[in-house]
Amino acid sequence: MPSIRTRAGAHDDVPEPARPHGRPRPGGGRATAGHTAAAPVTSFDELTAVYGALKAPAVAVMRRHLDALRPGVGWADGWEDRAAPPAEGEVWVVDVVNGAVQFLQDVPQFCVSLTLVRDGEPVAAALHAPLLSETYLAALGEGATRNGVPIGPSAKTDPAVAVVATTHPPFVTRQPEAAAQAGRSLAAALPRVAAVRDLGPTSWQIAGTAAGRLDAFWEFGCDDANLLPGALVAREAGALVTDAEGQPWSAGSDSCLVAPAGLHGQLVEALRTDGGVVTAVR
């Protein structure tokens, strides 16, 4: 298989997300690193229309290059396709504006995410944040890097000094139990860690955990398209990737916990659920 490391960055015509014409920056704010953000949308219909318009050119270019790289491999759109990847065969899981909500609010934490999934498991992944000028790459058995430098998770062992992150799946109203668990788990974690943050796209936060910028990440709910690329980056970096019960995470799991070995067991205790009620244990 052609290495994702040799192909990433090889094509100068891959577009970065750009605002649709006629949409000024919110509040007339300053553009960042050549980026001109769209004005905040005011309805869900407008959100989907603007997102579709800004992603279409990038999708066309990505499809062309990915089809050339691996002819015949299917395509799953990270925004629209929330189904689990096929159990057999290969599929690209792509989100050309991962963190579209941030992009549309002029927040720089968004990225392009690309994952090759084989037989239901991620085998190659790339995450590129254009405004941060950072790229995470990972391939099965080859480790993980940020801007070409190998990464590894935090060495912390005390949750009291850990900065951790969490989020919820997109359109979380479709997963009401995940919304409830998100609230309960946050209440369980807050007294036990230094800080809890939500710093952008799910995949980017997991990659940040893999690199030790964050000390752990968790999420309740099914969110395969956003979890698959980060899960591979984290595994290849040496972090543990499980569900909230401590069992190995795989596509279709209803929770995800990413943490270094020194914190993982303690966080499982804090997040484990019993009949839908978080049983936080010190």
C-alpha positions in Angstrom: 0.0 0.0 0.0 1.4 3.4 -0.8 2.4 5.1 2.4 0.2 7.9 3.6 3.5 9.5 4.7 4.7 9.7 1.1 1.4 10.9 -0.3 0.4 13.5 2.3 1.2 17.0 1.1 2.1 15.7 -2.4 -0.7 17.6 -4.2 -0.7 21.4 -4.2 -4.2 21.6 -5.7 -6.0 20.2 -2.6 -8.0 23.2 -1.5 -8.4 24.4 2.0 -12.0 25.4 3.1 -13.0 28.8 1.9 -16.0 30.9 2.6 -18.8 31.2 0.1 -18.9 34.5 -1.8 -20.7 37.3 -0.1 -20.4 36.1 3.5 -18.4 38.6 5.6 -16.4 37.7 8.7 -18.4 37.8 11.9 -18.4 41.3 13.4 -15.9 42.4 10.7 -13.2 40.5 12.6 -9.6 39.9 11.5 -8.9 37.1 9.1 -6.2 34.7 10.3 -3.3 33.3 8.2 -5.2 34.1 5.0 -8.4 32.6 6.2 -11.6 34.6 5.8 -14.4 33.1 7.9 -18.0 32.9 7.0 -20.5 34.9 9.1 -22.4 32.8 11.7 -25.4 31.1 10.3 -28.8 31.7 11.9 -30.8 28.6 11.0 -30.1 24.8 10.6 -31.1 25.0 6.9 -28.6 27.7 6.3 -26.0 25.8 8.2 -26.4 22.7 5.9 -26.5 24.9 2.8 -23.4 26.9 3.7 -21.5 23.7 4.7 -22.4 22.0 1.4 -21.2 25.0 -0.6 -17.9 25.3 1.1 -17.0 21.6 1.1 -18.0 20.8 -2.5 -14.7 21.9 -4.2 -12.5 20.2 -1.7 -14.5 17.0 -1.9 -14.1 16.9 -5.7 -10.3 17.2 -5.5 -10.0 14.7 -2.6 -12.1 12.2 -4.5 -9.9 12.5 -7.6 -6.7 12.0 -5.7 -8.0 9.2 -3.5 -9.5 7.3 -6.5 -6.1 7.5 -8.2 -4.3 6.3 -5.0 -6.6 3.3 -4.4 -9.0 2.7 -7.3 -12.4 1.2 -6.4 -12.3 2.0 -2.7 -15.6 3.4 -1.4 -16.1 6.8 0.2 -17.9 7.8 3.4 -18.6 11.4 4.1 -17.8 12.3 7.7 -20.7 14.8 8.0 -23.5 12.8 6.4 -22.6 9.1 6.9 -22.8 8.1 10.6 -23.2 4.4 9.9 -20.5 2.0 11.0 -17.9 1.2 8.3 -18.3 -2.1 6.5 -16.9 -5.1 8.3 -15.1 -6.2 5.1 -13.2 -4.3 2.5 -11.8 -0.8 2.4 -13.5 2.6 2.6 -12.2 6.1 2.9 -13.8 8.1 5.8 -13.3 11.8 4.9 -14.4 15.0 6.4 -13.0 18.0 4.5 -14.2 20.5 7.2 -14.0 18.5 10.4 -15.2 21.1 12.9 -17.4 22.9 10.6 -19.2 24.6 13.6 -15.9 26.1 14.6 -15.1 27.2 11.0 -18.4 28.9 10.6 -17.9 30.7 13.9 -14.4 31.9 12.9 -12.7 29.6 15.5 -9.4 28.3 14.1 -9.8 24.7 15.6 -11.0 22.8 12.5 -9.2 20.4 10.3 -9.4 18.1 7.3 -9.6 14.4 8.3 -8.9 11.4 6.2 -8.9 7.7 7.2 -8.5 4.5 5.3 -10.6 1.9 7.0 -10.0 -1.8 6.2 -12.3 -4.5 7.5 -13.8 -2.1 10.0 -10.4 -0.9 11.4 -8.5 2.3 10.6 -5.1 1.6 9.0 -4.0 5.0 7.8 -5.0 8.5 8.9 -4.2 12.1 8.3 -5.4 15.2 10.1 -4.4 18.7 8.8 -5.3 22.0 10.5 -4.6 24.7 7.9 -4.8 27.7 10.3 -2.6 25.9 12.9 -0.1 24.7 10.3 -0.1 21.2 11.8 -0.5 17.7 10.4 -0.9 14.5 12.3 -0.1 11.3 10.4 -0.5 7.6 11.4 -0.3 4.3 9.7 -0.9 0.9 11.3 2.4 -0.4 12.7 4.3 2.7 11.7 3.7 5.0 14.6 2.3 8.6 14.7 3.8 12.0 14.0 2.9 15.7 14.1 4.6 17.7 11.4 7.0 14.8 10.9 8.1 14.4 14.6 7.1 11.2 16.5 4.5 11.8 19.2 3.6 10.1 22.5 1.0 10.6 25.3 1.3 12.3 28.6 3.4 10.7 31.4 1.1 12.0 34.1 -0.3 9.5 36.7 -2.3 11.9 39.0 -5.7 12.9 37.6 -5.6 16.0 39.9 -3.0 17.6 37.6 -4.6 16.3 34.3 -6.1 18.6 31.7 -8.7 16.4 29.9 -11.2 17.0 27.1 -14.6 15.7 26.2 -17.3 16.4 23.6 -20.5 14.9 22.3 -21.5 13.5 19.0 -22.9 15.8 16.3 -26.7 16.1 16.3 -26.7 14.7 19.9 -30.4 15.0 20.1 -30.5 11.8 18.0 -28.7 10.0 20.9 -30.5 11.2 24.0 -28.8 8.8 26.3 -25.4 10.0 25.1 -26.4 13.5 26.0 -27.4 12.4 29.5 -24.2 10.4 29.9 -22.2 13.4 28.8 -23.6 15.5 31.6 -23.2 12.8 34.2 -19.6 12.0 33.2 -18.7 15.7 33.3 -20.0 16.0 36.8 -18.0 12.9 37.7 -14.8 14.1 36.2 -14.7 17.8 37.3 -13.9 17.2 40.9 -11.1 14.8 40.0 -9.0 16.6 37.4 -7.3 19.9 37.0 -9.5 21.1 34.1 -12.0 19.8 31.5 -12.0 21.4 28.0 -13.7 21.0 24.6 -11.1 22.3 22.1 -12.5 21.6 18.7 -13.0 18.6 16.5 -13.2 15.2 18.2 -10.4 13.7 16.0 -8.1 16.7 16.7 -8.6 16.5 20.4 -7.8 12.8 20.4 -4.6 13.6 18.4 -3.8 16.2 21.0 -4.1 13.5 23.6 -1.9 11.2 21.6 0.7 14.0 21.6 0.5 14.8 25.3 -1.0 18.3 24.8 -4.1 16.9 26.6 -3.9 14.2 29.2 -7.1 12.3 28.2 -10.2 12.5 26.2 -13.6 10.8 26.5 -17.0 10.8 24.7 -20.3 9.0 25.1 -22.3 8.1 22.1 -21.6 6.5 18.7 -19.4 8.8 16.6 -17.4 6.5 14.4 -16.5 9.0 11.6 -14.9 11.4 14.0 -13.3 8.8 16.3 -11.7 6.5 13.7 -8.8 8.8 12.6 -8.0 9.9 16.1 -8.2 6.4 17.4 -5.4 5.2 15.0 -3.2 8.3 15.8 -3.6 7.6 19.5 -2.9 3.8 19.3 0.1 4.4 17.2 1.4 7.0 19.6 1.1 4.6 22.5 -2.1 5.7 24.2 -4.9 3.4 25.3 -8.1 3.6 23.3 -11.0 1.9 25.0 -14.7 2.4 25.8 -15.7 3.9 29.1 -15.7 0.4 30.6 -12.1 -0.2 29.7 -12.8 -2.6 26.8 -11.0 -2.1 23.5 -12.8 0.6 21.4 -14.0 -0.3 17.9 -16.4 1.2 15.4 -19.9 1.0 16.8 -18.9 1.4 20.4 -21.2 3.7 22.5 -18.3 5.4 24.3 -14.6 6.2 23.9 -11.8 6.9 26.3 -8.3 7.8 25.2 -5.6 8.1 27.9 -2.0 7.2 28.8 -1.5 4.0 30.8 -0.8 6.0 33.9 -4.2 7.6 34.0 -6.4 5.2 32.1 -7.5 2.9 35.0 -8.4 5.8 37.3 -10.5 7.5 34.6 -12.3 4.2 33.8 -13.3 4.2 37.5 -14.6 7.8 37.2 -16.5 7.2 34.0 -17.8 3.7 34.4 -21.6 3.5 34.3 -24.0 1.2 36.2 -27.5 1.1 34.9 -27.0 4.4 33.2 -25.8 6.1 36.4 -22.1 7.2 36.6 -20.4 5.5 39.5 -17.5 7.8 40.1 -14.9 6.3 42.5 -11.9 8.0 43.8 
